[in-house]
Amino acid sequence: MSVKGQLSASRDFLMVGMRASERGARNEEAAKVLRACLDLVETLVRQSDKITASDVETTLGVLTKAASEVDDETSATTAVVSAIRNAIGRLQTLRTEMTTK
């Protein structure tokens, strides 16, 4: 899968998380964290032809911290946390592909 494809898949997972955070009892904190993560990944998608493994690594750090915050400090649904973790998994795959080329 292309770099842009991997990043788009990460973005799609985060969008699913946004929808999950808006269903039922709205979770404003989780929505804020997800929005920030989504903005970061969307920036990478727009610059997909220029990003490096270091950019992906930095984004992974941010998303990992976000997943921890959402899981620990909010009453986020499992779907929200899973969405962030799925996006992390896709970025980890991308990082691996970029570093083995």
Order of alpha helices (4+ residues) and beta strands (2+ residues): alpha-alpha-alpha-alpha
